[in-house]
């Protein structure tokens, strides 16, 4: 059965876990590992060219985890290798989980996508000493999904990064770091950058607001709701909002490295100490619904496969809501020429259907999750961020799409 009028295809399947080791073939045991060699070669080349210490790769085909592999080192100092199921920060790929959670609530009739978002958040109000924008009440849930809420991080500092978090604490008399609600209150006490719903501007803050909408509507903490309603039905048990310091690192989680030097910064968690950027230059928990999740590559693919799976076979969304998932902002302006932003995904319309993907980056982290028009899905997680991330991002996306095309040919032989 095909979903979205042949945009996505694939049936239900039990997706077995990847075991430790270099390579693992899933349910399709008759497929040769060599069929996925284009992905291996692409990852090897990217790691050499961009000096990436470690990578995890997982690929889903026809509803199953078909291949996964760890490359390089999870911990350079200890010589610990990346396992196929090693845990990584996934950065902005977290938005795909948040978008799915919002659409689950909409599927159940518990939220209207065109509802004003802040009417659902009566406990999140502008600070008395601030200058709230009267247009806040015009921001809808759909605007937040599409990055059309009125905030432009290019015009002002990203509200989730270090400087804004520190300022929020100073204004509110808090010990750093500020949490998601406090960061939101600080930012909504200042004017918007444009009228909501009129243009696209990528916004981490908008997705953190969506996390609070999920909490308000569901009556459940954001992380718990996503775990119960999105991840658990997808067969994912090892995913969580990560911590920032080295002591927060979970068992099986990789170490994170900034490639353009080992610069240190005054820790957001403890301003009296210097720390590498990945371990204190920001607070991961304040970014929860926008960039805070930790997950493995095969578990991300499990999520992707269940997202597009028919509802009657264990999928997460109704056909109507899957159509909504791939819809998106039309006023993209100069941001894009051949894609639009949907509900937690970038979407490129193709003759064969649609291609969905999302990249993520934080200091020490690069990530990619993609779903092709035929239901093939792949996740790539890396424990470093090159200095020129935009160029690296393009190279990663192109290499994985090329590898997918070559792999399809191999699997047809």
N, C-alpha and C positions, 0 to 999 in steps of 0.2 A: 504494500500500500504506500502511496506517495502522499506527502504532506505539502501544502502550499502549491497545489497544482503542479506537481513535479519539480518544485524548487528543491525539496529535500526528499530523499528516498531512503528506506531502510526499515527493517523490522525489529521486533523485540529480541533481546538476547541476554543471556547471563554473561556478565563480563568478569572473568576471573582476575584475581590480583596478579600483578607482576611480582615474581619472586626476586630475591637477590641474585646478582650476577650481571654479566655484561649484556646478554641478549635474552629475550623471552618472547616466544610466540604464543599468542592467546588461543582462542577457540578454533581458529582456522589452522589446524595443525598440518594440513596438507600443503599449505603455502610455504614456499621456500624463503628462508631469511634473506636470500640474495635479492628477492623482489624489492626489498626496501633499501637496497644499497644506495640509491640516489639520495635518500635522506641522510644516510650515514656519511656519504661523501660531502654533502653540503654542510653538515654540522662540523665535520673535521676541518673543512676549508675556512668556515667562519671563525672557528676557535683559533686557528693559526693566525689568520689575518688580523683579527681584532683582539688577540691575546686574552681570550676568555678562559679562566681556570677550569670551570666545570659546567656541564650541560646535562639536562635530562630531556629525553624525547619520548613521546608516545603518539601512536597513530591508531585511529579507529576506522574500520572498513565494514560496511554493511551491518552496522549495529553492534559490532564487537570491538574490543581492544585487540588489535591484530599484531602490534609490534611495539616494544618499548625498550629503551636502552639508556644506560648512563655513560657519559663521556667525561674524561678528565677527573679533576679533583674537587671534592666537596670541601676539603680543608687542606690548603696548600702546606701549612706549617706541619701538620701531622701526617701528610701523605694519604689522607683518607679519600677513597674514590667515591665518585657519584654513583649511587645505585639507581636502578630504573625507577624506584619509588621514593627517592629522596625528597624531602620537603623543601620548598622554596617559597620566599615571598613572591606573590604574583602581581603585585602593584596594581595598575589600573585594569587588569583583567578582572579584578574584583567587581567592576561595574557590571559585567555580564551576569554575575550572581545576583546583584541588587536589582537589575532590570527584570530578571526572571521572578524574583520574589514579589515585586510590584505587580507583575502580570498575573501571578497566582492569585493575589488578592482581588484583582480586577475580574479574573475568571470566576471567582466565587461570589461576585457581586458585592464585595465588601468595600470597594473603593471605585470611584469614577475617575478616569484619567484626566478629565477636564475639570475636576474639582480644584478650587483654590487651595494650594498646598498648605499655607500657613493657617487657614481656618481649621486644619486638622491638627495643628500644633499649638494649642492654647497656652502651653507652659513655656514656649520659646518666643520671647518678646524682645523688642529692641531695648537697649540700655537707656535709662532715664536721661542720661547726659548726652546721648547720641542725637543724630539727625536722621531719623528713619525716613525711608523713601515711601511716599504714599502709594507707589505702584507695587509694593510688596504683595498687597492683596490680589493683584492681577496674575501672580505667578501660579500656574497650574502644575499638577503632577506631570502632565505630558510635557510641559515646558522643561521641567527638570530632567526628564528622561532624554529629551532631545538636545540638551545643553543650550536652551534658549531662555534661561531664567532671568537674564539681565546682568550677569556678572562676567567681566572680561579680565582674565588673569594677566593678559598682556598689558592692560591699562593700569593695573595695580598688582601688587605682589599676590601670589597664590595664597589664599587664606589658610591653607593647610600646612604651609611650610613654616620654617623656624621663626622668622622675624614676626609674622603675624601672630603666631602662638604666644610669643613673648609679650607682644603688645597687648593682646587680650588679657593675659595674666596681670599686667601692670594696671590696666584700666579697671579691672574687676577686683583687684586686690587679692589675687590667687597665687599660690605656689605653682610654678610650672611643673609639668605641662598642663595646658588647658585641655579639657575634654571636648568631644564633638559639639555638645550643646553650647558650651561657652564660646567656642570659636564661631558658631553660627550667630549667637547673640551679638558678638562683637561686630561681625561683618554686616549684619542687617541693621545696625545702628548707623550705617554710613550709606550715602546714596548709591543707587544702582548705576551701572555703566551704560545701560540702554533699556529701552522699553521692552518688557517681557514679551516673548512670542514673536518678535520681529526679526531676529537674526540668530545665527549659531555662533557661540563662542565656548569652546571646551571649558568645562567648569567642574573641578573636583568638589567645590563647595556644594553644588547642586545635588551631587550624589550622596554627600553626607546628610543633606537635608532629607533626601529620600529614605535614608536609613532611619531617621527619626519618624518619618511618616509611617514606615513599616511598623515601628514600635507602637506608635499611637493607635493605629488601626487594628493591629493584631493583639495588642495588650501583652506582647512578648518582647523581650530584649532582641535587638536586631540579630545578633549572632545566633541566638537560639532559634529564632524563626527561620532564618536561612538554612541552618543545619537540619531542622525538622522537615521543612516543606520543600526545599530545593535539593539539598545534598543527600540526605538519607534516602529519598525515593530514587535517587540516581545511583545508589550503591556506594556512596562516599561517606566514610566514617572518620577519616583523618584529615580534617580541614578546620581551620580556626583563625580567629583574629590574632595576629602575631604580636610579639613584644619588640621593643626597640633595642634594649641593651644586650650585651653578650650573655648576661646571666639569664635572659629571657628565652634563649635559643632552646627549641624543643628537641627531644631525642629524634635523631634522623634528619634534622634540619641542617642545611649547608651553612658554611661561613660566607660572608659577603665582602666583595673587594671593589674599590674604586680604582680603575685602571690608570687614570691620569694623575697618579701620585697618591701618596699616603697622607694627604693633608688632614689635619685635625682641626676640630672646632670645639668651642666651649659647649659642653653637653647641654641640650635642652632639659634633660632629666636632672642634671647636677651642674649648674653653671660654673662651679669652681674647678671642674676637671675638664681636661681636653680629651676628645674621643674621635676616632675615625667617623667620617660622615655617615656611614651606614648604621652606626650604633649610637646616635645621639644628635645628629643634625636635623632630626625631625622626630615626631612621635607617631608611631604606626597606629596606635589605638585611636588617636584623634582623626585618622583617615579611614576609619573602619569600612564604611560602605562604598568608599571611592577607591581605596588602594590598600586595605589592611589585611587581606587574607593570606594565609599560608596554606599550601596545598602541594600535592605531587602531580607530575605530568599525566600519568594514567588516570588519576581521579578527575582531573580537569576534562579529559576526553570523555570519561564516563558521564560527567555532567552534560557536555555538549551533545553526546549521542542521545541521552534521555530528553534533552530539550527539544529535539526535532523528531522524537519517536512518537508514533500515534498514541493518543491518550489511552485508548483501550488496551494498549500493550505495555503500559507503564510509563508513558510519556508525561511530561510535566504540565503541558498546556493544551487547551482545546485548539482545533484547527483555526477557529476565528482569532484566537489570541496569538497564534503563531503568525498569522497574517499581520496583526498589529506589531508583533516583534520586529518584522522586517520593514515596516513603514518607518518614516522618519521625517526629519526637518527638511522642508523644501527650500528654505532661505539660507542655503549654505554659503552664499557669497563666494569670496575668493578662496575659502578654505579648501574646497575640493571641486574637481571638475567631473569626476566619474564615480563618485560615491556619495552617500548621505549617512547621517547618524541615526540609527534606530533606537531601540530600547536596550541600551547597554552594549550595542554592537555597531561597528561600521559596516555598511552594506553596499556592495557593488552589484548592480543588476547586470546579468549576462543573458545572452540568447538562450542558454540552457536552463537558466533559473537565477539563483542569487548566491553570492559568496559573502559570508559573514566572517569578520575577524575583529580582534582587539589586541593591541600591543600594550605593554606596561613597562614603566621604568621608574626606579627610585635609585638613589645612590647605592651601588652594589647589586642591582637587580635589573634584569631584562627578561621580558616574557612575551609570549605570543600564543593565542588560542584562535584557531580558524576552523570553519565548517564550509566545505565546498558544496557546489550545487548538487552533487550526487550523494551527499551524506558522508564523504570521507572527512575526517576531522583529525587535527593534529595540535599538539601542545609542545612548545619549546620553552624550557625554563633555564635561565643562566644566572650564575652567581657573581656577575660583574656588569658594569655599565661602561661602555667605551665613552671617551670624551666627546666625540662627535656622534651623539646618539641618533640624530636624524638620519645621517648617512648610514649608520649601522642598521637602523630600523628598516630602511628601504632595502638594504642588502639582505637582511634576514627574511623579509617578506617575499622578495623576489626569488631567493634561493629555495624557500620552502614550496612556493607555488610551482617552480620548475621541477623540483623533486617529486611533487605530487603527480604532475603530468607524466613523468617518466615511470613512476611506480605503477600507475594505471596500466601503462603498456606492458610492463613486466607481469602484472597479475592476470592479464588477458591471454598470456602465452600458454 
